[in-house]
C-alpha cells in the first residue's frame, strides 16, 4: 500500500515538472531563436526480481515475473535544436542562420552561443545582442559598426557603405544536444572551438522563430493534466484504504 503512495506521489511530481517545462515552451512561442525543451520520465528505482508462487499444495516452485518499479522519476531533459521557421522583419540588423551554427556573443561569464539574431548598434558603435552582449567576429573580437548602410552577406561578411568591417563569428557543433548547456534565455555554454562541419548561411532582414509547436504543446499540456489528476485520485484512494486498514487493525487489537 505504501508503494502505491510512492508511485502516485512520484507521478504527481514528475507531471508538475513536465507542466513547468511545457509552460516555458509555450511562453516562448514568439521568442526568436528559442529552442524547445523536451522531457522524459523513467522508473524510480526498481525492486529485485519478483517471484510469483504457484499452487503451494502441489508445487512449491516460484516463478520469476521480473522487476517492479516503485514510481516515476524525471528522466533526461534535452533541448531540441531543430531549425525554426524564418520570419521577415526587413530590419537590416536582424540576422538569421539558415542551417547549423550559432552566433558568438561575449558575456561576463565568457563566450556564449545563441540563435537569436535580434541585433542592434549600441552607443559605442558595437554590434550587440538584444540583451546588450557584444556580438563577436571570427577572431572573437567585438564588431564595430560605423554609421551607414549595413549589409551582411550569406557567409557572414559585414559591410557598411560597401566597406568591409568584419565577419560574424559562427560556431558549429557536431552534437549540440550533448555539447551545449542552457545558460539562461537563448544562450548556451559550450566548447571554445567548433566541433562540427559548417553548413549554414546568414539571411539578413529575417529572424529564426521558436521551434516550439503550439498544437503539440497544448496536447501535451492536456495529457499531463489528466495524468496528474489520475495520480491525485490514486493518492486519495490509497489514503482511504490505509485509513480503513488502520481502523480494522485497531478493532482486532
HELIX and SHEET records of a PDB file:
HELIX    1   1 UNK A    2  UNK A   27  1                                  26    
HELIX    2   2 UNK A  176  UNK A  179  1                                   4    
HELIX    3   3 UNK A  214  UNK A  252  1                                  39    
SHEET    1   A 2 UNK A  37  UNK A  38  0                                        
SHEET    2   A 2 UNK A  78  UNK A  79 -1                                        
SHEET    1   B 2 UNK A  41  UNK A  43  0                                        
SHEET    2   B 2 UNK A  72  UNK A  74 -1                                        
SHEET    1   C 2 UNK A  50  UNK A  53  0                                        
SHEET    2   C 2 UNK A  62  UNK A  66 -1                                        
SHEET    1   D 2 UNK A  86  UNK A  88  0                                        
SHEET    2   D 2 UNK A 206  UNK A 208 -1                                        
SHEET    1   E 2 UNK A  95  UNK A  99  0                                        
SHEET    2   E 2 UNK A 200  UNK A 204 -1                                        
SHEET    1   F 3 UNK A 110  UNK A 114  0                                        
SHEET    2   F 3 UNK A 102  UNK A 107 -1                                        
SHEET    3   F 3 UNK A 134  UNK A 135 -1                                        
SHEET    1   G 3 UNK A 110  UNK A 114  0                                        
SHEET    2   G 3 UNK A 102  UNK A 107 -1                                        
SHEET    3   G 3 UNK A 170  UNK A 171 -1                                        
SHEET    1   H 2 UNK A 120  UNK A 121  0                                        
SHEET    2   H 2 UNK A 127  UNK A 128 -1                                        
SHEET    1   I 3 UNK A 150  UNK A 152  0                                        
SHEET    2   I 3 UNK A 157  UNK A 160 -1                                        
SHEET    3   I 3 UNK A 163  UNK A 167 -1                                        
SHEET    1   J 2 UNK A 181  UNK A 182  0                                        
SHEET    2   J 2 UNK A 188  UNK A 189 -1                                        
END                                                                             
